[in-house]
Amino acid sequence: MKGISIIILAAGLGTRMKSNLVKILHPLAGMPMLSYTLALAKSLRPEKTIAVIGHQADKVKETFSDYDVDWAIQKEQKGTGHAVMQARSLLNNFNGNVIVLSGDTPLLRKETVSKLIKSHKSKGNRVTILTTELNNPYGYGRVITNANGKVERIVEEKDASDTIKKTRLINTGIYAFDKDFLFNSLSEIKPNNAQGEYYLTDVIGIAAKRGLEINAVKAQDSDEVMGINTRLELSKAEKVIRKRINDRWMLNGVTIIDPETTFVDDTVEIGRDTIIYPNNFICGKTRIGGGCTIYSNSRIIDAKIGSDVKIKDSCLIEESKIGDRASIGPFAHLRPHTELGRDVKIGNFVEIKKSVLKDGAKANHLTYLGDSHVGRNVNIGAGTITCNYDGFKKYKTEIGDNVFVGSDVQFIAPVKIGKGAIVAAGTTITEDVPADSLAISRTKQISKKGWAKKRRRQGSIKRVMGQGAKDRGKGVG
């Protein structure tokens, strides 16, 4: 049986997006729109995949440099038929069926295209089209059938009469062609239409004139074949894809309390028995282990999170690693290149940047640790900060295992604190501290007996005298 090759049409700018970014690169659930069609193509195991691109071609190639795809360039956008012709030379050594997909239909499922291909091959047709019915078909080409229900032609919206526009059966832009028939027919089409373009749909009319049977397969779910042309349509597609993602994770053992307010990118991985509370954004290449609990209102980006981790409310976690059984938040900020060991506790209003905290370390409140290395079982008291920047360079603070740091301590980097040392509350560290030492730097406390009482009495006298002056100014007394 003949194999398949795939042509993806993706050359348009997408003017209705009203954007400086080409349409197929607009993000959808954390991935560029075109990535969904490329992934679909790969799943069909074609002999060759060709993407026809035009606007911002270099940026598109760079974005998908890791994908197994050949690129064809459509320098001038002269219609879908012209776009397919740009791929012809890349298929010179191919003999089989060509599947035409669109780069702006990211919701299309493998099962639907497989059904199209199976029907096309089993009936030995030269052309098979994917259709669907829409209540509001505005903007789509209409599929015109004869009295026997056979496809005769496809009429584009701008070329359609008022009668044809009432037709609800639409062309999705997804096709299966015999390769030789496709390219021979394309050489015959003319730009005799309102747009002056070469329509791929005219190939359908050629097949009908030759008396060839045109097979049609209907997509039952019209959402699948929705083309993305505006930001409004992009938001609708985003909602569908995110529902699919959440459904997939829930079926794989993840509890999502409120799927409608939980936003998980398609690139995320989540372990079973993890619980995700409402209003969370889990983005990028985040990996979450099993048995975790993620409470509400957090954003997690490109993080690697171990098992049995608790992320309390309102945390921001970026490009960080978190070990098993760690507890983060509430209101914590883990900035890029933070690495936390097992059983680490990071509490409320703690910010950590480019730092390593080993197993069992804890910083429970009101702390900033930047460019630091914190050993095992270290206690960081409230209000502690590393002073890592002098206006020109960043410097490192190193704190050994089992160190106890009291509240309101400043580490003026670069400094090293030896294992087992104690740093007293209110201390400013400017020099290295030996292991098992006490570091303390405070001014001598002075208590002046009766000073506060005397001050209050003096203040009371001043207030009385001040009132007397005001009364004299008003002519009183």
C-alpha positions as CSV (number, residue, x, y, z in Angstrom):
1,M,0.0,0.0,0.0
2,K,1.2,3.5,-0.9
3,G,2.8,5.5,1.9
4,I,2.0,9.1,2.8
5,S,3.8,12.4,2.8
6,I,2.5,15.5,4.5
7,I,2.4,19.2,3.4
8,I,1.6,21.8,6.0
9,L,0.4,25.1,4.8
10,A,1.8,27.8,7.1
11,A,3.0,30.7,4.9
12,G,0.5,33.4,5.8
13,L,1.2,36.4,8.2
14,G,-2.3,36.3,9.7
15,T,-3.3,39.9,9.3
16,R,-6.5,39.5,11.3
17,M,-4.3,38.7,14.4
18,K,-3.2,42.3,14.2
19,S,0.3,41.4,15.4
20,N,3.9,41.8,14.4
21,L,4.4,38.1,15.0
22,V,3.5,35.6,12.3
23,K,0.3,33.7,13.2
24,I,1.8,30.2,13.5
25,L,4.2,31.4,16.2
26,H,1.5,32.7,18.5
27,P,1.6,30.7,21.8
28,L,-1.1,28.2,22.6
29,A,-1.0,26.5,26.0
30,G,2.7,27.2,26.2
31,M,3.7,26.1,22.6
32,P,3.7,27.9,19.3
33,M,0.6,27.2,17.3
34,L,2.4,25.3,14.5
35,S,3.9,22.8,16.9
36,Y,0.6,21.1,17.3
37,T,0.3,20.4,13.5
38,L,3.9,19.3,13.4
39,A,3.3,16.9,16.3
40,L,0.2,15.6,14.5
41,A,2.2,15.0,11.4
42,K,4.9,13.1,13.2
43,S,2.3,10.8,14.9
44,L,1.1,9.8,11.4
45,R,4.6,8.5,10.5
46,P,4.9,10.0,7.0
47,E,7.8,9.4,4.7
48,K,8.3,13.1,4.6
49,T,6.9,16.2,6.2
50,I,7.1,19.6,4.4
51,A,6.0,22.9,5.9
52,V,5.4,25.7,3.4
53,I,6.3,29.0,5.1
54,G,6.7,32.6,4.0
55,H,6.4,35.4,6.4
56,Q,9.2,35.5,9.0
57,A,10.6,32.3,7.6
58,D,13.9,32.5,9.3
59,K,12.2,33.0,12.7
60,V,9.9,30.0,12.0
61,K,12.9,27.8,11.1
62,E,14.8,28.8,14.2
63,T,11.8,28.1,16.4
64,F,11.4,24.6,15.0
65,S,15.1,23.8,14.4
66,D,14.8,20.5,16.5
67,Y,11.9,19.2,14.4
68,D,12.2,16.7,11.6
69,V,10.7,18.8,8.8
70,D,11.6,20.1,5.4
71,W,10.9,23.7,4.6
72,A,9.5,25.1,1.4
73,I,9.4,28.8,0.9
74,Q,6.4,30.7,-0.6
75,K,7.9,34.1,-1.3
76,E,4.6,35.6,-2.6
77,Q,1.3,34.5,-1.1
78,K,-0.7,33.6,-4.2
79,G,-3.1,31.2,-2.7
80,T,-3.2,27.7,-1.3
81,G,-2.7,26.0,-4.7
82,H,0.4,28.1,-5.2
83,A,1.6,27.2,-1.7
84,V,1.3,23.4,-2.4
85,M,3.3,23.9,-5.6
86,Q,6.3,25.1,-3.7
87,A,6.6,21.6,-2.1
88,R,6.7,19.8,-5.4
89,S,10.4,19.5,-5.9
90,L,10.8,18.0,-2.4
91,L,8.5,15.2,-3.4
92,N,10.2,14.2,-6.7
93,N,11.3,10.9,-5.4
94,F,8.0,10.1,-3.6
95,N,5.2,8.0,-5.0
96,G,2.2,7.8,-2.8
97,N,-0.5,9.9,-1.2
98,V,-0.1,13.5,-0.1
99,I,-1.9,14.7,3.0
100,V,-2.5,18.5,3.2
101,L,-2.8,20.0,6.7
102,S,-3.0,23.6,7.9
103,G,-0.7,25.2,10.3
104,D,-3.5,27.1,11.9
105,T,-5.8,24.2,12.9
106,P,-4.1,23.1,16.1
107,L,-7.1,21.2,17.5
108,L,-7.1,18.6,14.9
109,R,-6.8,15.0,16.3
110,K,-4.8,12.1,15.0
111,E,-7.9,9.9,15.0
112,T,-9.7,12.2,12.6
113,V,-6.9,12.4,10.1
114,S,-6.3,8.7,10.3
115,K,-9.9,8.2,9.4
116,L,-9.5,10.4,6.4
117,I,-6.4,8.5,5.3
118,K,-8.0,5.1,5.8
119,S,-11.0,6.1,3.7
120,H,-8.9,7.6,1.0
121,K,-6.7,4.5,0.7
122,S,-9.5,1.9,1.0
123,K,-11.6,3.5,-1.8
124,G,-8.6,4.2,-4.0
125,N,-9.7,7.8,-4.6
126,R,-7.6,10.5,-6.2
127,V,-8.9,13.0,-3.7
128,T,-10.6,12.9,-0.3
129,I,-11.6,16.0,1.6
130,L,-12.4,16.5,5.3
131,T,-15.6,18.4,5.9
132,T,-17.8,19.4,8.9
133,E,-21.0,21.3,9.5
134,L,-21.2,24.7,11.2
135,N,-24.1,26.7,12.4
136,N,-22.3,29.8,11.3
137,P,-20.1,28.9,8.3
138,Y,-19.0,32.5,7.6
139,G,-15.5,32.7,6.2
140,Y,-15.2,29.1,5.2
141,G,-15.4,27.5,1.7
142,R,-18.7,25.7,1.1
143,V,-18.8,22.2,-0.1
144,I,-21.3,21.8,-3.0
145,T,-22.8,18.4,-3.6
146,N,-25.1,17.0,-6.3
147,A,-28.4,15.3,-5.9
148,N,-26.6,12.0,-5.1
149,G,-24.6,13.6,-2.3
150,K,-21.4,13.5,-4.3
151,V,-18.9,16.4,-4.0
152,E,-18.9,18.6,-7.1
153,R,-16.8,21.6,-6.0
154,I,-15.8,24.0,-3.3
155,V,-16.7,27.6,-3.4
156,E,-14.8,30.1,-1.3
157,E,-16.7,32.7,0.8
158,K,-15.7,35.7,-1.3
159,D,-16.8,33.9,-4.5
160,A,-20.0,32.5,-3.1
161,S,-23.5,33.6,-4.0
162,D,-26.1,34.3,-1.3
163,T,-27.7,30.9,-2.0
164,I,-24.3,29.1,-1.6
165,K,-23.5,31.0,1.5
166,K,-26.5,29.3,3.2
167,T,-24.7,25.9,2.9
168,R,-23.6,24.7,6.3
169,L,-21.2,22.0,5.0
170,I,-17.8,23.5,4.9
171,N,-14.3,22.6,3.7
172,T,-11.8,22.3,6.5
173,G,-8.7,22.7,4.3
174,I,-7.6,19.2,5.2
175,Y,-7.2,16.8,2.2
176,A,-5.8,13.5,1.0
177,F,-4.5,13.4,-2.7
178,D,-2.9,11.0,-5.0
179,K,0.4,12.8,-5.5
180,D,0.5,12.6,-9.4
181,F,-3.1,13.7,-9.7
182,L,-2.5,16.6,-7.2
183,F,0.4,18.2,-9.0
184,N,-0.9,17.5,-12.5
185,S,-4.1,19.3,-11.6
186,L,-2.4,22.2,-10.0
187,S,-0.6,22.9,-13.3
188,E,-4.1,23.5,-14.8
189,I,-5.7,25.8,-12.3
190,K,-6.1,29.6,-13.1
191,P,-6.5,32.5,-10.7
192,N,-10.0,33.3,-11.9
193,N,-11.5,34.5,-8.7
194,A,-12.1,37.6,-6.6
195,Q,-8.7,37.3,-5.0
196,G,-6.7,36.6,-8.1
197,E,-5.2,33.5,-6.3
198,Y,-4.5,29.9,-7.2
199,Y,-7.0,27.9,-5.1
200,L,-6.2,24.4,-4.0
201,T,-10.0,23.9,-3.9
202,D,-10.1,24.2,-7.7
203,V,-8.4,20.8,-7.9
204,I,-11.8,19.4,-6.6
205,G,-13.6,20.9,-9.6
206,I,-11.1,19.4,-12.0
207,A,-11.7,16.0,-10.4
208,A,-15.4,16.4,-10.8
209,K,-15.1,17.4,-14.5
210,R,-13.1,14.3,-15.1
211,G,-15.9,12.2,-13.5
212,L,-13.7,11.1,-10.7
213,E,-15.4,10.3,-7.4
214,I,-14.6,12.8,-4.7
215,N,-14.7,11.2,-1.3
216,A,-15.7,13.2,1.8
217,V,-15.1,12.4,5.4
218,K,-17.0,14.4,8.0
219,A,-15.4,15.5,11.3
220,Q,-18.1,15.1,13.9
221,D,-16.5,17.6,16.3
222,S,-16.3,21.0,14.5
223,D,-14.0,22.4,17.1
224,E,-11.3,20.1,15.8
225,V,-11.1,21.9,12.5
226,M,-11.5,25.4,13.7
227,G,-9.0,27.7,11.9
228,I,-7.3,30.3,14.0
229,N,-7.4,33.7,12.4
230,T,-8.1,36.2,15.2
231,R,-7.2,36.6,18.9
232,L,-10.7,35.7,19.7
233,E,-10.4,32.3,17.9
234,L,-7.0,31.9,19.6
235,S,-8.6,32.2,23.0
236,K,-11.3,29.7,22.1
237,A,-8.7,27.2,20.9
238,E,-6.7,27.8,24.1
239,K,-9.7,26.8,26.2
240,V,-10.3,23.6,24.2
241,I,-6.6,22.6,24.4
242,R,-6.3,23.4,28.1
243,K,-9.4,21.3,28.8
244,R,-7.8,18.4,26.9
245,I,-4.6,18.8,29.0
246,N,-6.5,18.8,32.3
247,D,-8.7,15.9,31.3
248,R,-5.6,13.9,30.4
249,W,-3.9,14.5,33.8
250,M,-7.0,13.8,35.8
251,L,-7.4,10.5,33.9
252,N,-3.8,9.7,34.8
253,G,-4.3,10.2,38.6
254,V,-3.9,13.9,39.2
255,T,-6.5,15.7,41.2
256,I,-7.5,19.1,39.8
257,I,-9.9,20.8,42.1
258,D,-11.2,23.3,39.6
259,P,-10.1,22.6,36.0
260,E,-11.6,25.8,34.7
261,T,-9.2,27.9,36.8
262,T,-6.1,25.6,36.4
263,F,-3.8,26.4,33.5
264,V,-1.3,23.7,32.7
265,D,0.9,23.9,29.6
266,D,1.1,21.0,27.1
267,T,4.8,20.6,28.0
268,V,4.3,20.0,31.7
269,E,4.5,16.6,33.4
270,I,2.7,15.7,36.7
271,G,3.0,12.6,38.9
272,R,0.0,10.7,40.2
273,D,-1.7,11.6,43.5
274,T,-0.7,15.3,43.1
275,I,-3.4,17.7,44.1
276,I,-3.7,21.1,42.3
277,Y,-5.9,23.7,43.9
278,P,-7.7,26.5,41.9
279,N,-6.0,29.4,40.1
280,N,-2.6,28.0,39.4
281,F,-0.4,28.4,36.3
282,I,2.0,25.6,35.6
283,C,4.1,26.5,32.7
284,G,7.0,25.5,30.4
285,K,9.0,22.4,31.0
286,T,7.9,22.0,34.6
287,R,8.2,18.4,36.1
288,I,6.1,17.7,39.2
289,G,6.6,14.4,41.1
290,G,3.9,12.3,42.8
291,G,2.0,13.1,45.9
292,C,2.5,16.9,45.8
293,T,0.0,19.5,46.9
294,I,-0.1,22.8,45.1
295,Y,-2.3,25.3,46.8
296,S,-4.0,28.3,45.1
297,N,-2.6,31.3,43.2
298,S,0.9,30.2,42.3
299,R,2.8,30.4,39.0
300,I,5.4,27.7,38.4
301,I,7.7,28.0,35.4
302,D,10.3,25.5,34.1
303,A,10.7,24.0,37.6
304,K,11.7,20.5,38.6
305,I,9.7,19.5,41.7
306,G,10.3,16.2,43.6
307,S,7.7,14.0,45.3
308,D,5.5,14.9,48.3
309,V,6.3,18.6,48.0
310,K,3.9,21.2,49.4
311,I,3.7,24.6,47.6
312,K,1.5,26.9,49.7
313,D,-0.6,29.8,48.4
314,S,0.7,32.6,46.2
315,C,4.2,31.5,45.3
316,L,6.3,32.3,42.2
317,I,8.8,29.6,41.2
318,E,11.1,30.1,38.2
319,E,13.7,27.6,36.8
320,S,14.2,26.0,40.2
321,K,14.8,22.5,41.5
322,I,12.9,21.4,44.7
323,G,13.7,18.2,46.5
324,D,11.3,15.6,48.0
325,R,9.1,16.6,50.9
326,A,10.1,20.3,50.7
327,S,7.6,23.0,51.8
328,I,7.4,26.3,50.0
329,G,5.5,29.4,50.9
330,P,3.1,31.0,51.3
331,F,4.2,34.1,49.4
332,A,7.6,32.8,48.5
333,H,9.7,33.6,45.4
334,L,12.2,31.1,44.0
335,R,14.1,32.9,41.3
336,P,16.1,31.1,38.5
337,H,18.9,28.7,39.5
338,T,17.6,28.0,43.0
339,E,18.2,24.4,44.1
340,L,16.5,23.1,47.3
341,G,17.3,19.7,48.8
342,R,15.0,17.3,50.6
343,D,12.9,18.4,53.5
344,V,13.8,22.1,53.0
345,K,11.3,24.6,54.4
346,I,10.9,28.0,52.7
347,G,8.3,30.2,54.4
348,N,6.4,33.4,53.8
349,F,8.0,36.3,52.1
350,V,11.2,34.6,51.4
351,E,13.1,35.3,48.2
352,I,15.9,33.0,46.9
353,K,18.0,33.6,43.9
354,K,20.8,31.5,42.4
355,S,21.3,29.6,45.6
356,V,21.6,26.0,46.9
357,L,20.0,25.0,50.2
358,K,20.9,21.4,51.2
359,D,18.7,18.9,52.9
360,G,16.8,20.0,56.0
361,A,17.7,23.7,55.7
362,K,15.0,26.2,56.5
363,A,14.3,29.9,56.1
364,N,10.8,30.4,57.4
365,H,10.2,34.1,57.0
366,L,11.2,37.5,55.7
367,T,14.5,36.5,54.2
368,Y,16.6,37.1,51.0
369,L,19.3,34.6,50.0
370,G,21.1,35.4,46.8
371,D,24.3,33.8,45.3
372,S,24.6,31.6,48.4
373,H,25.3,28.0,49.4
374,V,23.6,26.9,52.5
375,G,24.5,23.6,54.2
376,R,22.4,20.8,55.7
377,N,20.1,21.5,58.6
378,V,20.9,25.3,58.7
379,N,18.3,27.6,60.4
380,I,18.0,31.0,58.8
381,G,16.3,33.5,61.1
382,A,13.7,36.0,60.1
383,G,14.9,39.2,58.5
384,T,18.2,37.7,57.3
385,I,19.7,38.9,54.0
386,T,22.8,38.2,52.0
387,C,24.3,41.4,50.7
388,N,25.6,39.9,47.5
389,Y,25.9,43.0,45.2
390,D,28.3,45.9,45.6
391,G,27.0,47.8,42.5
392,F,29.5,46.1,40.2
393,K,29.8,42.4,41.0
394,K,27.9,39.6,42.7
395,Y,29.6,37.8,45.5
396,K,28.9,34.5,47.2
397,T,27.9,33.6,50.8
398,E,28.8,30.1,52.0
399,I,27.1,28.7,55.2
400,G,28.2,25.3,56.5
401,D,26.2,22.4,57.8
402,N,24.3,22.8,61.1
403,V,24.8,26.6,61.4
404,F,22.2,28.5,63.4
405,V,21.5,32.1,62.1
406,G,19.5,34.4,64.3
407,S,17.1,37.0,63.2
408,D,18.0,40.2,61.4
409,V,21.5,39.1,60.2
410,Q,23.3,40.6,57.2
411,F,26.0,38.7,55.4
412,I,28.3,41.1,53.6
413,A,29.5,38.8,50.8
414,P,31.9,37.2,50.1
415,V,32.0,35.4,53.5
416,K,32.1,31.8,54.7
417,I,30.5,30.5,57.9
418,G,32.0,27.3,59.3
419,K,30.1,24.2,60.2
420,G,28.2,24.4,63.5
421,A,28.7,28.1,64.0
422,I,26.1,30.3,65.6
423,V,25.4,33.8,64.3
424,A,23.6,36.0,66.9
425,A,20.6,38.0,66.1
426,G,21.2,41.5,64.8
427,T,24.7,40.7,63.6
428,T,26.4,42.1,60.5
429,I,28.9,39.6,59.2
430,T,31.8,41.1,57.3
431,E,34.5,38.4,57.9
432,D,34.6,34.6,57.8
433,V,33.4,32.8,60.9
434,P,35.3,29.7,62.0
435,A,33.5,26.4,62.6
436,D,31.6,26.0,66.0
437,S,32.1,29.7,66.8
438,L,29.7,32.4,68.0
439,A,29.7,35.5,65.8
440,I,28.1,38.6,67.3
441,S,28.4,42.3,66.4
442,R,26.3,44.7,68.4
443,T,26.8,48.1,70.0
444,K,26.7,48.2,73.8
445,Q,23.1,48.5,75.2
446,I,22.5,51.5,77.4
447,S,19.4,51.8,79.6
448,K,18.7,55.3,81.1
449,K,16.4,54.9,84.1
450,G,13.4,57.3,84.2
451,W,14.3,58.8,80.8
452,A,11.0,57.8,79.1
453,K,8.9,59.0,82.0
454,K,10.7,62.4,82.0
455,R,10.2,62.7,78.3
456,R,6.5,62.1,78.5
457,R,6.2,64.7,81.3
458,Q,8.1,67.3,79.3
459,G,5.9,66.5,76.3
460,S,2.8,67.1,78.4
461,I,4.1,70.5,79.6
462,K,4.8,71.6,76.0
463,R,1.4,70.6,74.8
464,V,-0.2,72.7,77.7
465,M,2.0,75.7,76.9
466,G,1.2,75.4,73.2
467,Q,-2.5,75.5,73.9
468,G,-2.1,78.6,76.0
469,A,-0.4,80.4,73.1
470,K,-3.3,79.4,70.8
471,D,-5.8,80.8,73.2
472,R,-4.0,84.1,73.5
473,G,-3.9,84.4,69.7
474,K,-7.7,84.1,69.8
475,G,-8.1,86.8,72.5
476,V,-8.9,84.4,75.2
477,G,-7.7,85.1,78.8
